[in-house]
Amino acid sequence: MAASAKSFLADAGYGEQELDANSALMELDKGLRSGKLGEQCEAVVRFPRLFQKYPFPILINSAFLKLADVFRVGNNFLRLCVLKVTQQSEKHLEKILNVDEFVKRVFSVIHSNDPVARAITLRMLGSMASIIPERKNAHHSIRQSLDSHDNVEVEAAIFAAANFSAQSKDFAVGICNKISEMIQGLATPVDLKLKLIPILQHMHHDASLASSSRQLLQQLVTSYPSTKMVIVTLHTFTLLAASSLVDIPKQIQLLLQYLKNDPRKAVKRLAIQDLKLLANKTPHTWSRENIQALCESALNTPYDSLKMGMLSVLSTLSGTIAIKQYFSSAPGAAATTARSFDLVKLAQECCYHNNRGIAAHGVRILTNISASCQEKDLLPLEQDAVFGLEALLVLCSQDDSPGAQATLKITLTCMVTLVKCRPHLSQSVVESLLAQLHSAQDNARILMCHCLAAIAMQLPVLADGMLGDLMDLYKLIGQSATDKKQELLVSLATVIFVSSQKALSTEIKTVIKQQLENASNGWTAYRIARQASRMGNHDMARELYQSLLTQVASEHFYFWLNSLKEFSHAEQCLTGLQEDNYSSALSCIAEALKSYHKGIASLTAASTPLNPLSFQCGFVKLRIDLLQAFSQLICTCNSLKTSPPPAIATTIAMTSGNDLQRCGRISNQALTLSLQMKHSMEEFRNLATRYGDLYQSSFDADSATLRNVELQQQSCLLISHAIEALILDPESASFQEYSSNGTAHVESEYERRMMSVFNHVLEEVESLNRKYAPVSYLASNTCLCNAVIALLKVPLSFQRYFFQKLQSTSIKLALSPSPRNPAEPIAVQNNQQLALKVEGVVQHGSKPGLFRKIQSVCLNVSSVLQSKSGQDYKIPIDNMTNEMEQRVEPHNDYFSTQFLLNFVILGTHNITVESSVIDSNGIVWKTGPKTTIFVKSLEDPYSQQVRLQQQQGQAPSQQQQQRTAYSRF
């Protein structure tokens, strides 16, 4: 119910019990040594699971060496199983430490008399090409096997040659002529030539190699005009150009030429497919002439399937920079109207085509032109786009087939895009959507509700107009409890919440609850309550959570729902705040805090080891501390009112040089209150820092959740700035140093309202500073209290990441050397350095990189002296601690690095290794984990011996000195 954060590595699989790495490997090794073939095969195929569960080199190295032994001595079926395991575990190959030994055991089979065994070995070598790209014996075996008379072996050699060509420049240069001879040789069968040609796509390591491969492919296209040869050669041509980059414009022209002149539909389809690939990869290389040629071909073709393919390429290009180049580089562009372009003519012609797919691409092109070329007068095109979208909406909303639903998704996406860039079209778009909602199929209704919600979020002005139609539809959904009806209930409720952002009327709440009682299950009610919490409708959410408490079987779910109910009740308490009524505000905040404390207790009880709810607990604790800080600030302001400063306070403050005294009587009480103000300011800054830490630790959060955290941080900074500007230091106060993305595009109603409050408070503070210098205590207090109330009156939004974790990323660290017992220290001599090796594995959930991807991992190593042993020597401070940082880029989700650490001081040292990640935008995220080991620094034997000798030599001389002193006395 809450984000099921059950790790994808947690379940053991195959029914085995949870074992540590060594025990699991021993179990599989027992199977490998079995005399039964079935048990051996079962053990082999379970190795990928072992690698996934324990992805560190020491185990993977041992496991692959065992598999290599099986490959060496087993039969061909076992070898095939080992080959499949190797191909499945390709990303773990680089963790093999004894590569030479592994290759040696595998390679021994290449000398077998059995061609099938040799073929499996070649495929095995090809699968390992990433770790042995420059092995000359492997290169030689592949070249030799290409001349074999056994077809299975030759095909395996081709597979290995393709893999090695992709990895090794030397092999690619050496094999290119051999491949060329075989392709052009008359003795080579045609089907073998078709398999050899794709190897040439990897000949892109340098310009001369790519050029010679292009020349060969050009000859092949001309010399072998059969359909299969042309298709394979053209596709290889495209892939080679896409990798080498320099020949893409020539390749586009060649494909357009075949599209125009070749009569075969299969060749045309291949040309369209490759043009789509190049349009996605390098749209900036498309010239106006290329787009024009494609438009002409689309206008002239009589086949709908080909026309749809060409329109698909054009719609891809229309959403990129290529469309601007098309319109700007036109001859006499200034005098030409948009309608006179062939691309526009084609799109207008296709908008009302009887084929849904063609019509969808037509309106998509018109929408993208309207969105991209806003500087042109495109009013006729906008109208064409709207009419085309409305026609498609009517057509697809009545059809329940998968094709119609896919077309409807494209249509609705275009509607949102069009409304976003052309707001004046929004009214007609929304009216057409509402008109179709009543007669549409359920699948279409769900998608249309999502579209309406997206439009209402962008343009809240339209929201109120939707409400009546939406409520009528909600009443008419009926008593059916099918899955589609449940989904429709959630989608409609979401649009209703978006449309009535301020507050839900009693009538709306009654209708929603009545429908939920009649036709919904508990999961639907929970989803609707979750949406209500996201939209700030906490009264509705609280009632729904309350009704669900008795419908869950797990106590963790019960505590989770109970905590959500308490949080909603707490936020509901804050909706009754009124400006200038500060005693009421204090009682509302106290009531909210009471509910929040109950909720955090339930939330803690709902957490489990697999789902610790760390973000939720952190967010709620910060909210509690923020409310307490607001309450304390209002109390301080009220105290200042009861202890007003005398008329001469400002004068005395200026003469004494203490600005704090201006806030109250020149007395201990007034000074205490002033210090409380300073303490409040520091507390708000501290809260802002903690919100920043929560932001940095939420690598897997969606952008809306992160923006919500950022808004809470900005509200803390705003209040601290207001205290500083009005009371403590009006001259030097500046908000610029705290402001972050204040001018960013507003994505939600909550953000819009928060930004409005921020701007209003800032204007108030600045106007007070300008009008009154210095600002009077009464105006300052009123401004601060009103700012707090204005911030609290905006209903808090609990965003998606609070309920749902769509992306999951974690890092697992392994340190070596590591002690057998975690509490036992590692012994190191003080005149030596410890080489600490840090290895790590990045683990992902089901949707890796959904919001952001890991570019590199930052490792921080620090050591602290825990306890000294021996004498206290004077040692430079640099030698007392170790502070080091390294950045490493994970490869196949694995990274490793080493640190050299000094432990000059004798005693026990605590080493902490902490990891953080850096995403593709260069932002640092403190994801953890943090690992600790202990090191005991021991005196080296030689120094110990010298010290003992010195001590023994000093003892007689000290006695002699004492005698001499006594005799003198």
C-alpha positions, -999 to 999 in steps of 0.1 A, spaced: 0 0 0 28 24 10 56 21 -15 64 -15 -15 101 -11 -11 107 -48 -9 141 -52 -25 144 -71 -57 173 -89 -42 155 -99 -10 137 -131 -21 159 -161 -24 144 -176 -55 143 -213 -66 131 -222 -31 165 -222 -15 170 -208 20 189 -176 27 226 -184 27 257 -163 28 279 -160 -3 303 -189 5 276 -213 15 256 -206 -16 286 -211 -38 294 -244 -20 259 -256 -26 262 -249 -63 297 -264 -64 282 -296 -49 257 -297 -78 285 -292 -103 304 -322 -89 274 -344 -91 275 -375 -113 240 -367 -127 237 -345 -158 204 -330 -146 218 -318 -113 249 -304 -130 227 -284 -154 205 -272 -126 235 -259 -107 249 -241 -138 217 -223 -146 214 -210 -110 246 -191 -112 231 -159 -127 209 -157 -96 240 -160 -74 257 -132 -93 227 -110 -89 226 -116 -52 263 -113 -44 278 -91 -71 313 -88 -58 345 -99 -76 358 -124 -50 327 -146 -54 322 -140 -92 359 -149 -99 356 -182 -80 322 -190 -97 334 -183 -132 365 -204 -127 343 -233 -116 321 -228 -147 352 -228 -169 362 -262 -154 327 -275 -163 331 -260 -198 365 -277 -202 355 -312 -191 317 -314 -197 297 -324 -227 283 -300 -253 250 -295 -235 268 -284 -203 290 -261 -224 258 -246 -240 244 -240 -205 277 -223 -194 276 -202 -226 240 -190 -218 250 -182 -182 280 -162 -195 258 -142 -219 232 -135 -192 260 -123 -168 279 -102 -193 280 -72 -170 298 -93 -143 326 -105 -166 349 -76 -158 349 -86 -122 368 -118 -130 402 -114 -114 421 -144 -130 412 -136 -166 442 -156 -179 432 -187 -161 396 -184 -171 404 -180 -208 430 -208 -207 404 -233 -194 378 -222 -220 402 -219 -249 415 -255 -245 383 -267 -261 390 -249 -294 414 -277 -303 386 -303 -300 379 -326 -330 341 -319 -325 330 -289 -347 300 -282 -324 324 -280 -293 346 -256 -313 315 -236 -323 303 -232 -287 339 -222 -277 339 -195 -304 306 -181 -291 320 -182 -256 350 -162 -267 327 -138 -286 306 -133 -254 339 -126 -235 352 -100 -261 347 -71 -236 374 -85 -213 398 -101 -239 396 -77 -269 433 -80 -278 439 -117 -273 458 -127 -304 451 -165 -300 414 -157 -300 417 -135 -331 437 -163 -349 411 -190 -340 382 -168 -353 400 -161 -386 408 -199 -389 372 -209 -382 358 -186 -409 374 -210 -434 358 -241 -418 336 -264 -439 311 -268 -410 283 -243 -412 277 -243 -374 313 -234 -368 314 -207 -394 282 -190 -380 298 -191 -345 330 -175 -360 308 -148 -376 292 -141 -342 326 -139 -325 341 -117 -353 312 -92 -349 317 -90 -311 355 -86 -314 352 -60 -341 330 -39 -319 356 -41 -291 391 -42 -308 404 -18 -334 433 -41 -343 409 -70 -349 386 -49 -370 414 -36 -392 428 -72 -396 395 -89 -403 380 -62 -427 399 -75 -458 391 -111 -449 354 -103 -446 355 -83 -479 371 -112 -497 345 -137 -484 316 -114 -493 329 -107 -528 340 -143 -534 320 -164 -557 324 -195 -536 306 -180 -506 269 -189 -505 244 -160 -505 229 -168 -471 265 -167 -456 271 -133 -473 239 -120 -456 254 -130 -422 288 -115 -430 277 -81 -441 264 -69 -407 300 -72 -393 309 -41 -413 287 -19 -390 315 -22 -364 342 -8 -387 340 27 -373 372 28 -352 389 53 -375 380 74 -406 400 53 -432 384 20 -420 349 35 -421 356 49 -455 368 16 -470 338 -2 -454 314 23 -470 330 18 -504 326 -20 -500 289 -15 -490 283 8 -520 297 -18 -543 275 -45 -528 243 -24 -531 251 -19 -568 264 -54 -575 237 -74 -557 203 -59 -564 183 -87 -548 158 -76 -521 174 -94 -492 209 -82 -501 198 -46 -506 179 -46 -472 208 -60 -452 234 -38 -469 214 -6 -465 207 -13 -429 244 -20 -422 252 12 -442 229 32 -418 243 17 -386 279 23 -398 270 60 -406 252 64 -373 284 52 -354 310 71 -375 287 103 -376 306 120 -405 286 103 -433 250 108 -420 240 134 -445 251 112 -474 232 82 -459 200 103 -456 203 112 -493 209 75 -502 179 63 -482 157 90 -497 169 80 -532 159 44 -526 126 55 -510 118 75 -541 131 53 -569 131 17 -558 97 1 -565 99 -27 -539 78 -21 -508 102 -41 -486 131 -18 -495 109 13 -490 99 1 -456 136 -5 -447 145 30 -459 117 45 -438 128 25 -407 164 37 -411 153 73 -417 134 71 -384 165 59 -367 186 88 -381 158 113 -373 159 102 -336 197 102 -334 208 132 -354 178 155 -363 202 185 -368 218 169 -398 186 170 -418 186 198 -444 155 215 -458 160 195 -491 159 162 -472 126 171 -455 112 184 -488 121 152 -506 104 131 -479 73 153 -481 71 148 -519 75 110 -515 47 110 -489 24 131 -511 29 109 -541 28 74 -526 -5 55 -530 1 31 -501 -12 40 -467 13 19 -448 43 37 -465 26 71 -460 22 64 -423 59 55 -420 70 87 -438 47 107 -416 61 90 -385 96 102 -396 83 138 -403 64 139 -369 96 129 -352 115 157 -370 87 182 -363 95 181 -326 132 189 -331 154 217 -343 150 204 -379 115 220 -382 129 255 -375 156 249 -401 129 239 -426 109 271 -422 138 295 -417 160 283 -446 132 284 -472 138 306 -502 118 338 -498 107 327 -464 96 362 -453 71 365 -481 58 329 -479 29 320 -458 30 288 -437 3 271 -457 23 272 -489 49 247 -475 46 211 -487 50 198 -451 20 218 -440 0 208 -471 8 171 -463 -2 175 -426 -35 192 -435 -43 166 -461 -37 138 -436 -56 153 -407 -89 139 -418 -75 107 -434 -96 76 -429 -66 58 -414 -64 68 -377 -26 65 -376 -20 88 -405 -45 113 -391 -27 112 -357 7 119 -373 -8 148 -393 -22 166 -363 10 159 -344 30 177 -371 6 207 -371 8 208 -333 46 207 -333 48 234 -359 25 256 -339 45 250 -307 80 254 -323 75 284 -346 57 308 -323 72 338 -339 53 332 -372 16 341 -377 2 306 -377 -35 312 -368 -48 291 -397 -26 262 -387 -37 264 -351 -73 262 -362 -65 232 -384 -47 215 -356 -77 220 -332 -103 208 -357 -81 178 -365 -77 170 -328 -114 173 -322 -122 150 -351 -97 123 -339 -111 127 -303 -146 119 -315 -134 90 -336 -112 73 -311 -132 79 -279 -160 56 -292 -136 28 -301 -122 4 -275 -95 -13 -297 -58 -10 -287 -50 9 -319 -77 35 -312 -64 39 -276 -28 45 -289 -41 71 -313 -61 87 -286 -30 90 -264 -12 108 -292 -42 131 -297 -45 140 -260 -7 146 -257 -10 170 -286 -39 188 -269 -19 194 -238 11 206 -258 -11 230 -279 -28 244 -248 6 250 -231 21 270 -259 -12 286 -272 -34 293 -241 -60 311 -261 -70 278 -277 -76 261 -243 -113 270 -240 -124 252 -271 -101 222 -264 -116 218 -228 -152 221 -241 -146 194 -267 -131 171 -241 -161 176 -217 -186 171 -245 -170 137 -254 -166 125 -218 -203 114 -214 -204 93 -246 -169 79 -246 -158 44 -237 -144 38 -202 -108 34 -214 -110 66 -233 -126 84 -204 -97 76 -181 -72 90 -207 -94 121 -212 -95 127 -174 -57 126 -173 -56 152 -201 -81 174 -183 -61 173 -151 -29 182 -170 -47 212 -186 -62 223 -153 -28 222 -136 -14 245 -163 -44 269 -165 -63 270 -133 -87 296 -147 -104 268 -167 -108 245 -137 -140 260 -122 -159 256 -155 -152 218 -156 -167 211 -122 -204 208 -131 -199 184 -160 -175 163 -140 -199 159 -111 -227 149 -134 -205 122 -150 -194 110 -115 -230 105 -105 -237 85 -137 -208 61 -135 -231 34 -121 -229 5 -98 -204 -16 -117 -173 -26 -99 -151 -36 -129 -114 -26 -130 -120 1 -156 -148 16 -135 -125 17 -105 -98 34 -126 -123 59 -139 -135 67 -104 -99 76 -94 -92 96 -126 -125 116 -123 -119 123 -86 -84 136 -94 -98 160 -120 -124 172 -95 -97 178 -68 -76 197 -94 -107 217 -105 -117 227 -69 -82 235 -55 -95 259 -28 -119 237 -9 -144 209 -17 -180 217 -11 -201 195 11 -221 184 -19 -190 172 -38 -177 153 -8 -211 136 -3 -213 125 -40 -177 111 -40 -182 92 -7 -216 78 -19 -201 65 -51 -171 50 -32 -196 32 -8 -216 19 -37 -191 8 -64 -155 8 -51 -131 -14 -33 -107 -3 -6 -77 1 -30 -98 26 -51 -107 46 -19 -71 47 -8 -59 60 -43 -86 87 -42 -75 96 -6 -39 97 -18 -48 121 -46 -68 143 -21 -36 145 0 -16 155 -30 -40 182 -40 -44 196 -4 -80 185 2 -71 171 37 -106 170 51 -117 146 24 -85 126 27 -90 123 65 -125 108 62 -114 83 36 -83 72 56 -106 68 86 -130 46 67 -101 24 55 -86 17 89 -107 -14 96 -102 -28 60 -65 -38 61 -51 -71 73 -16 -61 83 -8 -40 114 19 -21 94 -8 -10 69 -31 0 98 -4 22 113 4 36 79 -32 46 73 -36 59 109 -5 81 104 -20 95 71 -53 102 89 -35 121 117 -14 141 92 -45 150 73 -63 160 105 -33 182 115 -33 200 82 -70 204 84 -66 222 117 -45 248 100 -71 258 74 -90 278 100 -62 304 105 -71 340 101 -49 371 98 -45 393 129 -60 366 151 -28 353 167 -42 336 198 -64 315 175 -34 308 153 -14 295 183 -43 271 193 -46 258 157 -9 251 155 -10 234 189 -38 212 178 -20 204 145 12 195 165 -8 172 187 -21 153 157 14 153 140 30 138 171 3 110 171 9 105 134 48 102 137 43 76 164 21 55 140 44 62 111 74 48 131 53 17 139 45 12 102 81 11 91 98 -23 85 134 -32 78 126 -36 41 106 -5 40 120 19 66 100 50 54 130 72 59 118 100 36 84 101 51 97 102 87 122 129 78 96 150 60 71 148 89 97 155 116 108 186 97 71 197 94 67 193 132 98 213 139 87 240 114 53 243 131 70 246 165 93 273 151 63 292 137 45 289 171 76 301 190 79 331 166 43 342 171 48 338 209 79 360 208 61 386 187 32 386 212 57 390 241 71 421 224 36 436 222 32 432 260 66 448 265 66 478 241 98 498 238 99 534 251 101 563 227 138 568 234 148 532 227 160 539 192 181 568 203 197 548 232 203 519 209 221 541 184 243 557 211 251 525 228 258 507 195 235 477 203 207 475 178 190 447 197 180 471 224 158 489 200 133 460 202 122 466 237 127 483 270 163 488 279 160 459 303 168 423 307 134 413 295 136 432 263 171 419 257 159 384 263 131 389 237 156 403 212 179 373 217 148 351 212 143 367 178 179 360 169 174 324 181 143 321 159 162 334 129 190 308 134 164 281 140 147 288 106 181 288 89 189 255 105 155 241 93 163 253 58 196 234 60 178 203 71 154 206 43 184 209 20 198 177 34 165 159 29 165 171 -7 200 158 -12 192 124 2 161 119 -21 179 107 -52 149 86 -63 122 112 -58 102 127 -86 106 163 -96 73 175 -80 83 160 -46 117 177 -48 101 210 -57 78 206 -27 108 201 -4 125 231 -20 94 253 -14 95 243 23 131 253 24 124 286 8 96 294 33 121 289 61 146 312 44 119 337 38 110 340 75 146 342 86 152 369 60 121 388 73 133 386 109 167 399 99 154 426 76 127 440 100 144 435 134 180 424 137 199 439 108 179 460 83 209 475 65 227 443 54 197 419 50 195 405 15 173 377 1 194 371 -30 218 348 -12 190 325 -1 168 325 -32 170 295 -55 148 286 -85 121 312 -77 116 321 -113 112 284 -125 81 274 -144 52 268 -120 39 232 -124 12 230 -97 -14 250 -79 4 245 -46 36 259 -60 16 288 -76 1 297 -42 33 294 -23 51 316 -48 23 342 -45 28 342 -7 66 345 -10 62 375 -34 36 392 -11 57 388 20 88 401 3 69 431 -10 56 438 25 91 436 41 106 459 14 78 484 16 82 486 54 119 490 51 114 518 26 86 536 46 100 534 81 137 535 89 140 520 115 108 499 113 85 502 143 82 471 165 44 469 160 46 469 122 75 443 124 55 419 146 23 422 125 43 416 93 60 385 107 29 370 122 9 376 90 37 360 70 35 329 92 -2 327 89 -2 332 51 23 304 47 3 280 69 -30 288 52 -17 272 19 -27 235 24 4 213 24 7 189 -5 20 154 2 36 146 -31 40 112 -49 73 101 -33 56 102 1 33 74 -11 50 58 -40 86 50 -50 88 47 -87 126 46 -89 148 26 -66 186 30 -64 210 18 -37 247 13 -33 263 -17 -17 299 -13 -5 326 -39 3 359 -29 20 391 -49 20 409 -57 42 379 -64 64 379 -81 98 360 -114 104 343 -98 133 330 -62 127 341 -51 162 376 -65 158 402 -40 146 427 -45 117 463 -45 129 487 -21 110 522 -11 119 526 27 124 555 30 99 534 15 71 504 27 51 471 8 49 458 2 13 421 3 17 402 -11 -13 366 1 -17 344 -18 -41 307 -11 -48 277 -22 -67 248 0 -78 215 -18 -74 184 -7 -93 147 -14 -90 123 -22 -119 127 13 -136 164 23 -134 171 59 -144 134 69 -145 141 104 -130 179 107 -130 209 85 -136 241 80 -118 271 95 -136 297 89 -109 301 79 -73 319 101 -48 337 82 -20 348 100 12 372 83 36 379 98 70 396 84 101 393 95 137 416 85 166 394 66 192 420 58 219 457 63 223 483 37 235 519 44 244 536 78 249 522 110 236 546 123 210 545 156 192 533 147 158 523 171 129 485 176 128 485 164 92 494 129 103 467 126 130 437 123 106 430 110 71 405 129 49 404 117 13 379 119 -15 377 101 -49 352 101 -77 347 69 -97 324 61 -127 305 29 -124 309 5 -153 281 -21 -156 270 -9 -121 303 -18 -105 331 5 -93 363 1 -72 391 23 -60 419 24 -34 430 47 -6 464 49 11 459 58 48 485 67 74 483 57 111 513 72 127 498 76 162 496 44 181 461 34 191 427 25 177 414 45 147 378 46 134 377 46 96 344 58 80 337 53 43 307 73 30 294 72 -6 273 98 -25 263 99 -61 266 125 -88 239 125 -115 243 134 -152 237 171 -144 266 172 -119 243 175 -88 256 156 -57 231 134 -38 239 121 -4 225 86 -8 249 67 15 256 41 27 282 48 54 305 19 65 328 18 95 358 -3 103 384 -1 131 422 -1 127 447 -7 155 481 11 149 510 -9 164 546 2 169 569 -15 144 594 -40 160 625 -21 151 614 12 167 602 -8 197 636 -24 201 655 9 198 631 25 223 637 -2 248 675 0 244 673 38 249 653 33 281 677 7 294 707 30 286 691 60 303 684 42 336 721 38 348 730 74 338 700 87 358 713 69 389 748 83 384 735 118 381 715 114 413 747 103 432 767 132 420 740 156 430 738 141 465 776 142 470 776 179 459 749 186 484 
